[in-house]
Amino acid sequence: MPLGLIEADAGNIDRAAALWKPAFERAPGRSSLGINLARALCLSGHGEESKRAIERVLEFNPDSSTARGMLKQLERGEVKCEDK
């Protein structure tokens, strides 16, 4: 299991985000990295960063139904990422 997932499963959301961010920057075409990063950022209260990560996923993978769904939920206010 990747370290980011291990940290997230252990409740270390900020640590998971810190691991996924540089990985996604190096490999922006890997949607799973960006989606995991966006979820972790949202859970840790970084809504705008989360939205930017999802938008970046869609730049490289416009057919990602997961990313499109996440973006719609954020834009509709269905998901709250309390900004810090």
ABEGO torsion letter per residue (X at the ends): XBAAAAAAAAGBAAAAAAAAAAAAAABAABAAAAAAAAAAAAAAGBAAAAAAAAAAAAAABAABAAAAAAAAAAAAGABBBBBX
